[in-house]
């Protein structure tokens, strides 16, 4: 009861209708799983068991490296570092002099007997550590069949990983209306789907392969893109180091190009031009943008109402990069400085059988997969996905850490 003019201070608490919007604002990264989302547009594979992989062959490019004190102009017995993949009949070109020589006999794992000056360039002294590269082969008329050279395939495997996320609320909460958001069931499902996608996305980047036992049952995790790119076991033998780099305190254009240039040493998809996607954190994106700004000249005219530069792509002499800021990378300061270069033509996911994001609910009021859950007075559901990550040409991808600030140059 009140007397006088009734004012807002006298309204019973929560009796007045709330003024804020009924929709709940979801403070979460928009599109938090762009790489996982892109897999729906890429070629997919079907895993038939928990270990999934492929066999790969890498083209051989035979070469010799001289050891010792080098070779004189009249020498025909060469001492070399290794004769692996070298056969009689191969023509080798001396890198420093341009002389072509013919391999007559492979004497030992470190020696070859050769014929000098097979061509127009005369024999000359060759210094130690000089490389000789194969430029074809040549045989005489009526020659015997040459030895065979076979590329032995390499077995590459990954393991399927089981991802599971659950939503569950009491039936009382289900029946309770909230002043913000959708129904409690719908909100819980949305949260669950968001967590499921984010968990898969993080594993696609940061997963590491393992196999063991947990709670008495087999347990597996998969290698993600970063670990595959950084693991020399995935690389052909002639790659000394993986494409993983750490930036200095500042990064200029020349350094950026050096980080990314190796990814174009691989032929991946002849149908398209050399193009890669760069997933970056917020700090790394600013570094890329400022590298362009510091190496450019621009003018602001009188009356101009908009200024600033924003680059979504950039090109080097060998290819083009499309920059995508990854919301999950902005979840901490370290990932915000990271850049992952992805060749989408080499990347895909493989689902085990029909385990491509199954949705199983319990005590739901509708749906064909409705099951009872031991009579509990609650509703819920579980999303389950079993899959693995496949990268069929790791050297065509790269990882760069620690992009902090830009510099001209």
C-alpha positions as a printed NumPy array, in Angstrom:
array([[  0.   ,   0.   ,   0.   ],
       [  1.24 ,   3.491,  -0.819],
       [ -0.072,   7.027,  -0.537],
       [  0.502,  10.03 ,  -2.769],
       [  1.843,   9.811,  -6.277],
       [  2.985,   6.308,  -7.106],
       [  6.547,   6.341,  -8.481],
       [  8.991,   3.83 ,  -9.898],
       [ 10.782,   3.418,  -6.589],
       [  7.639,   1.813,  -5.186],
       [  7.324,  -0.893,  -7.869],
       [  7.738,  -4.365,  -6.401],
       [ 11.086,  -5.853,  -7.406],
       [ 10.975,  -7.663, -10.803],
       [  7.284,  -6.767, -11.273],
       [  8.04 ,  -4.341, -14.119],
       [  8.736,  -5.879, -17.513],
       [ 12.425,  -5.975, -18.296],
       [ 13.652,  -3.458, -20.845],
       [ 16.636,  -5.277, -22.291],
       [ 16.377,  -7.418, -25.401],
       [ 15.092, -10.941, -25.084],
       [ 17.944, -12.287, -27.187],
       [ 21.059, -13.286, -25.306],
       [ 24.271, -11.719, -26.63 ],
       [ 26.763, -14.535, -27.056],
       [ 30.264, -13.295, -26.215],
       [ 32.098, -15.916, -28.205],
       [ 34.288, -15.789, -31.311],
       [ 32.189, -15.517, -34.434],
       [ 33.009, -18.377, -36.752],
       [ 35.3  , -19.993, -34.216],
       [ 36.084, -22.97 , -36.462],
       [ 36.905, -21.636, -39.961],
       [ 39.358, -24.414, -40.886],
       [ 36.907, -27.12 , -39.783],
       [ 34.18 , -25.27 , -41.659],
       [ 36.257, -25.204, -44.831],
       [ 36.567, -28.995, -44.742],
       [ 32.911, -29.221, -45.811],
       [ 33.957, -27.698, -49.147],
       [ 37.066, -29.855, -49.537],
       [ 37.482, -33.436, -50.633],
       [ 36.656, -35.804, -47.774],
       [ 37.98 , -39.269, -46.985],
       [ 36.449, -42.236, -45.238],
       [ 38.525, -43.993, -42.592],
       [ 37.772, -47.715, -42.302],
       [ 39.683, -48.215, -39.037],
       [ 41.255, -46.145, -36.273],
       [ 44.618, -45.928, -38.039],
       [ 44.215, -43.969, -41.248],
       [ 46.876, -42.903, -43.697],
       [ 48.339, -43.18 , -47.127],
       [ 51.491, -44.082, -49.038],
       [ 53.444, -41.309, -50.691],
       [ 56.201, -41.159, -53.286],
       [ 58.576, -38.25 , -53.75 ],
       [ 60.332, -37.764, -57.082],
       [ 64.09 , -38.483, -56.937],
       [ 66.675, -35.985, -58.198],
       [ 70.045, -37.819, -58.096],
       [ 73.155, -35.783, -57.32 ],
       [ 76.755, -36.242, -56.213],
       [ 78.87 , -34.144, -53.84 ],
       [ 82.647, -34.311, -54.139],
       [ 84.708, -34.998, -51.009],
       [ 88.401, -34.867, -50.181],
       [ 90.534, -32.352, -52.085],
       [ 88.363, -32.36 , -55.188],
       [ 89.259, -33.767, -58.601],
       [ 91.918, -32.838, -61.176],
       [ 91.062, -32.309, -64.846],
       [ 92.276, -35.791, -65.778],
       [ 90.676, -37.742, -62.904],
       [ 88.082, -40.376, -63.773],
       [ 87.618, -41.88 , -60.281],
       [ 85.554, -39.476, -58.182],
       [ 85.293, -39.579, -54.38 ],
       [ 81.792, -38.537, -53.373],
       [ 79.704, -38.189, -50.254],
       [ 77.169, -40.813, -51.362],
       [ 76.214, -42.683, -54.53 ],
       [ 72.6  , -43.242, -53.433],
       [ 70.181, -43.248, -56.414],
       [ 73.051, -42.927, -58.912],
       [ 73.259, -45.502, -61.762],
       [ 75.62 , -46.16 , -64.675],
       [ 74.486, -44.254, -67.759],
       [ 73.438, -41.123, -65.891],
       [ 74.795, -37.812, -67.161],
       [ 75.857, -35.456, -64.352],
       [ 76.617, -31.747, -64.721],
       [ 79.365, -30.131, -62.624],
       [ 77.711, -27.147, -60.993],
       [ 80.779, -24.861, -61.048],
       [ 82.282, -25.552, -64.486],
       [ 79.309, -26.707, -66.561],
       [ 81.118, -29.884, -67.628],
       [ 78.929, -32.931, -68.263],
       [ 80.294, -36.308, -67.182],
       [ 78.955, -39.822, -67.735],
       [ 78.725, -42.371, -64.912],
       [ 80.412, -45.559, -66.138],
       [ 80.492, -47.57 , -62.905],
       [ 79.328, -47.158, -59.334],
       [ 82.464, -48.497, -57.633],
       [ 81.331, -48.226, -54.014],
       [ 78.921, -46.238, -51.831],
       [ 81.41 , -43.333, -51.997],
       [ 83.143, -43.715, -55.401],
       [ 82.14 , -43.558, -59.077],
       [ 84.175, -44.147, -62.246],
       [ 83.256, -41.582, -64.923],
       [ 83.863, -40.43 , -68.491],
       [ 84.865, -36.765, -68.593],
       [ 83.785, -33.961, -70.939],
       [ 80.719, -35.615, -72.484],
       [ 79.771, -32.552, -74.501],
       [ 81.231, -29.205, -75.507],
       [ 82.659, -28.146, -72.115],
       [ 86.214, -29.388, -71.542],
       [ 87.272, -31.201, -68.401],
       [ 88.659, -28.932, -65.676],
       [ 89.659, -29.195, -62.042],
       [ 86.722, -29.464, -59.67 ],
       [ 86.972, -28.205, -56.095],
       [ 85.884, -30.172, -53.036],
       [ 82.217, -30.011, -51.927],
       [ 81.045, -29.115, -55.449],
       [ 77.702, -30.635, -56.435],
       [ 77.023, -32.612, -59.601],
       [ 73.367, -32.744, -60.688],
       [ 71.813, -35.332, -62.984],
       [ 70.774, -33.926, -66.382],
       [ 69.519, -37.121, -68.023],
       [ 71.05 , -40.401, -69.207],
       [ 72.697, -41.665, -72.389],
       [ 73.46 , -45.151, -73.791],
       [ 75.247, -46.563, -76.786],
       [ 73.635, -48.551, -79.597],
       [ 72.928, -52.166, -78.704],
       [ 73.406, -51.488, -75.013],
       [ 72.344, -53.939, -72.334],
       [ 69.253, -53.196, -70.315],
       [ 70.176, -50.62 , -67.594],
       [ 69.574, -51.123, -63.899],
       [ 66.181, -50.111, -62.563],
       [ 65.571, -47.241, -60.176],
       [ 62.428, -47.509, -58.057],
       [ 60.86 , -44.989, -55.703],
       [ 59.919, -46.841, -52.542],
       [ 56.696, -45.411, -51.072],
       [ 56.66 , -44.003, -47.545],
       [ 53.844, -44.969, -45.162],
       [ 52.185, -41.983, -43.456],
       [ 49.533, -42.582, -40.786],
       [ 47.417, -40.736, -38.271],
       [ 44.951, -41.917, -35.625],
       [ 41.263, -41.152, -35.303],
       [ 40.273, -39.076, -32.282],
       [ 36.881, -39.222, -30.588],
       [ 35.371, -35.821, -29.777],
       [ 32.361, -35.714, -27.429],
       [ 30.397, -32.807, -25.949],
       [ 27.18 , -33.031, -23.937],
       [ 24.373, -30.686, -22.98 ],
       [ 22.09 , -31.597, -20.04 ],
       [ 19.525, -29.729, -17.955],
       [ 16.893, -30.835, -15.483],
       [ 13.369, -31.086, -16.805],
       [ 12.439, -28.29 , -14.398],
       [ 14.942, -25.965, -16.074],
       [ 13.565, -27.039, -19.447],
       [ 10.092, -25.906, -18.409],
       [ 11.335, -22.624, -16.901],
       [ 11.118, -19.516, -19.089],
       [ 14.054, -17.106, -19.09 ],
       [ 13.972, -13.37 , -19.694],
       [ 16.866, -13.544, -22.177],
       [ 17.834, -15.955, -24.88 ],
       [ 15.977, -18.758, -26.567],
       [ 14.517, -21.718, -24.693],
       [ 16.892, -23.416, -22.272],
       [ 17.012, -26.493, -24.508],
       [ 17.916, -24.44 , -27.594],
       [ 20.536, -22.409, -25.714],
       [ 22.137, -25.546, -24.284],
       [ 22.268, -27.157, -27.727],
       [ 23.882, -24.051, -29.212],
       [ 26.504, -23.979, -26.457],
       [ 27.238, -27.673, -26.956],
       [ 27.6  , -27.282, -30.726],
       [ 29.937, -24.329, -30.233],
       [ 32.169, -26.256, -27.842],
       [ 32.192, -29.288, -30.165],
       [ 33.268, -27.263, -33.199],
       [ 35.899, -25.356, -31.221],
       [ 37.369, -28.55 , -29.743],
       [ 37.721, -30.113, -33.201],
       [ 39.197, -26.901, -34.601],
       [ 41.847, -26.7  , -31.877],
       [ 42.84 , -30.325, -32.445],
       [ 43.089, -29.766, -36.205],
       [ 45.779, -27.188, -35.456],
       [ 47.396, -28.314, -32.186],
       [ 46.742, -32.079, -31.91 ],
       [ 49.587, -34.539, -31.266],
       [ 49.372, -38.229, -32.116],
       [ 49.255, -40.655, -29.197],
       [ 47.807, -44.051, -28.362],
       [ 47.184, -45.671, -25.014],
       [ 44.544, -46.798, -22.53 ],
       [ 42.152, -44.646, -20.496],
       [ 39.572, -46.043, -18.073],
       [ 40.451, -49.505, -19.341],
       [ 39.565, -48.645, -22.947],
       [ 41.665, -47.754, -26.031],
       [ 42.439, -44.034, -26.194],
       [ 43.824, -42.124, -29.202],
       [ 44.65 , -38.565, -30.205],
       [ 45.509, -37.34 , -33.689],
       [ 48.312, -35.263, -35.126],
       [ 47.132, -31.786, -36.053],
       [ 48.401, -29.536, -38.815],
       [ 51.109, -27.81 , -36.755],
       [ 52.626, -31.052, -35.499],
       [ 52.53 , -32.586, -38.989],
       [ 54.268, -29.554, -40.505],
       [ 56.865, -29.568, -37.717],
       [ 57.63 , -33.308, -37.762],
       [ 60.533, -34.256, -40.023],
       [ 59.156, -37.812, -40.223],
       [ 56.473, -36.513, -42.587],
       [ 59.031, -34.959, -44.954],
       [ 60.968, -36.327, -47.936],
       [ 64.577, -37.174, -47.126],
       [ 66.027, -34.163, -48.929],
       [ 64.315, -31.659, -46.604],
       [ 66.765, -30.741, -43.852],
       [ 64.288, -28.901, -41.623],
       [ 60.497, -28.444, -41.485],
       [ 58.822, -25.16 , -42.424],
       [ 58.56 , -23.883, -38.842],
       [ 59.958, -20.44 , -38.018],
       [ 60.11 , -17.976, -35.115],
       [ 60.105, -14.273, -35.935],
       [ 62.491, -11.769, -34.38 ],
       [ 61.396,  -8.691, -32.425],
       [ 60.476,  -7.043, -35.729],
       [ 59.646,  -8.57 , -39.115],
       [ 60.103,  -6.93 , -42.511],
       [ 58.896,  -7.97 , -45.952],
       [ 62.124,  -9.782, -46.843],
       [ 61.936, -11.878, -43.665],
       [ 58.242, -12.616, -44.217],
       [ 58.946, -13.758, -47.768],
       [ 61.756, -16.017, -46.522],
       [ 59.352, -17.654, -44.029],
       [ 56.73 , -18.381, -46.677],
       [ 58.813, -19.   , -49.795],
       [ 59.523, -22.737, -49.129],
       [ 55.826, -23.642, -49.37 ],
       [ 55.991, -23.077, -53.143],
       [ 58.786, -25.592, -53.667],
       [ 56.057, -28.233, -53.831],
       [ 53.686, -28.836, -56.732],
       [ 50.316, -29.576, -55.135],
       [ 47.443, -28.764, -57.503],
       [ 48.3  , -28.057, -61.156],
       [ 44.747, -26.825, -61.829],
       [ 45.139, -23.661, -59.719],
       [ 47.781, -20.98 , -59.228],
       [ 50.12 , -20.987, -56.246],
       [ 47.838, -19.797, -53.479],
       [ 47.741, -20.372, -49.731],
       [ 45.47 , -19.381, -46.821],
       [ 47.111, -17.671, -43.845],
       [ 45.308, -18.208, -40.534],
       [ 46.581, -15.495, -38.2  ],
       [ 45.964, -14.038, -34.773],
       [ 45.106, -10.376, -34.284],
       [ 48.678,  -9.296, -33.536],
       [ 50.062, -11.224, -36.511],
       [ 47.445,  -9.655, -38.77 ],
       [ 48.503,  -6.168, -37.666],
       [ 52.128,  -7.077, -38.374],
       [ 51.235,  -8.193, -41.912],
       [ 49.194,  -5.053, -42.489],
       [ 51.918,  -2.773, -41.127],
       [ 54.588,  -4.447, -43.27 ],
       [ 52.522,  -3.357, -46.263],
       [ 52.006,   0.121, -44.821],
       [ 55.668,   0.683, -43.96 ],
       [ 56.768,  -0.414, -47.415],
       [ 54.21 ,   1.76 , -49.23 ],
       [ 53.66 ,   5.416, -50.039],
       [ 50.195,   6.887, -49.614],
       [ 48.669,  10.371, -49.521],
       [ 45.738,  11.953, -47.673],
       [ 43.922,  14.606, -49.677],
       [ 41.981,  17.593, -48.381],
       [ 38.333,  16.704, -47.849],
       [ 39.017,  12.992, -47.506],
       [ 36.652,  11.403, -44.966],
       [ 38.244,   7.967, -44.711],
       [ 41.849,   6.922, -44.254],
       [ 43.843,   3.83 , -43.398],
       [ 45.044,   0.661, -45.069],
       [ 43.62 ,  -2.823, -44.708],
       [ 45.11 ,  -5.705, -46.675],
       [ 43.245,  -8.99 , -47.055],
       [ 45.73 , -10.541, -49.477],
       [ 49.349, -10.043, -50.406],
       [ 51.613, -11.554, -53.019],
       [ 55.242, -12.516, -53.317],
       [ 57.184, -13.341, -56.456],
       [ 56.01 , -16.948, -56.267],
       [ 52.447, -16.906, -54.977],
       [ 49.478, -15.264, -53.276],
       [ 48.345, -15.436, -49.656],
       [ 44.801, -14.825, -48.411],
       [ 44.74 , -13.637, -44.801],
       [ 42.062, -14.976, -42.432],
       [ 42.04 , -13.794, -38.823],
       [ 41.296, -16.827, -36.673],
       [ 39.14 , -15.951, -33.641],
       [ 40.502, -18.821, -31.532],
       [ 44.045, -17.553, -32.005],
       [ 42.963, -14.378, -30.211],
       [ 42.082, -16.343, -27.072],
       [ 45.598, -15.744, -25.69 ],
       [ 48.54 , -13.425, -26.324],
       [ 50.871, -16.129, -27.665],
       [ 48.532, -17.514, -30.318],
       [ 47.643, -13.954, -31.366],
       [ 51.215, -13.667, -32.706],
       [ 51.014, -16.904, -34.678],
       [ 50.56 , -17.5  , -38.396],
       [ 49.711, -20.861, -39.989],
       [ 50.062, -21.127, -43.765],
       [ 47.712, -23.783, -45.173],
       [ 47.592, -25.296, -48.634],
       [ 43.947, -26.348, -48.712],
       [ 44.555, -28.715, -51.633],
       [ 46.753, -30.841, -49.347],
       [ 44.46 , -30.725, -46.294],
       [ 41.397, -32.8  , -45.497],
       [ 39.692, -34.74 , -42.716],
       [ 38.745, -38.413, -42.636],
       [ 35.755, -39.629, -40.618],
       [ 35.598, -43.151, -39.28 ],
       [ 32.657, -44.813, -41.041],
       [ 29.4  , -43.06 , -40.199],
       [ 30.782, -41.239, -37.137],
       [ 30.515, -37.793, -38.702],
       [ 29.047, -35.732, -35.841],
       [ 26.315, -37.991, -34.511],
       [ 23.653, -36.385, -32.307],
       [ 22.047, -38.618, -29.667],
       [ 19.521, -37.107, -27.238],
       [ 17.871, -38.547, -24.143],
       [ 14.399, -37.866, -22.733],
       [ 13.676, -35.411, -25.546],
       [ 10.044, -34.859, -26.411],
       [ 10.611, -35.244, -30.154],
       [ 13.069, -36.721, -32.583],
       [ 13.719, -40.19 , -33.894],
       [ 16.781, -40.692, -31.691],
       [ 14.946, -40.045, -28.427],
       [ 16.038, -42.539, -25.759],
       [ 15.368, -42.876, -22.053],
       [ 18.258, -42.337, -19.661],
       [ 17.665, -44.483, -16.569],
       [ 14.544, -42.54 , -15.655],
       [ 16.466, -39.352, -14.757],
       [ 14.357, -36.205, -14.508],
       [ 16.443, -34.345, -17.061],
       [ 16.923, -33.84 , -20.772],
       [ 20.085, -33.657, -22.793],
       [ 22.14 , -34.95 , -25.665],
       [ 25.655, -35.723, -26.827],
       [ 27.516, -34.826, -30.004],
       [ 30.128, -37.421, -31.038],
       [ 32.604, -37.178, -33.913],
       [ 35.427, -39.606, -34.686],
       [ 37.881, -38.319, -37.256],
       [ 41.51 , -37.664, -38.095],
       [ 43.53 , -34.985, -39.857],
       [ 45.214, -35.702, -43.2  ],
       [ 47.928, -33.486, -44.722],
       [ 49.252, -35.069, -47.903],
       [ 52.066, -32.604, -48.603],
       [ 53.389, -31.076, -45.345],
       [ 56.216, -29.041, -46.99 ],
       [ 53.538, -27.033, -48.827],
       [ 52.444, -25.606, -45.445],
       [ 54.265, -23.495, -42.838],
       [ 54.045, -22.215, -39.254],
       [ 55.444, -18.909, -37.996],
       [ 55.548, -18.   , -34.297],
       [ 56.125, -14.711, -32.523],
       [ 55.059, -12.076, -35.059],
       [ 55.244,  -9.043, -32.796],
       [ 55.982,  -5.859, -34.76 ],
       [ 56.538,  -4.772, -38.35 ],
       [ 59.531,  -3.059, -39.93 ],
       [ 60.315,  -1.547, -43.294],
       [ 62.567,  -3.455, -45.647]])
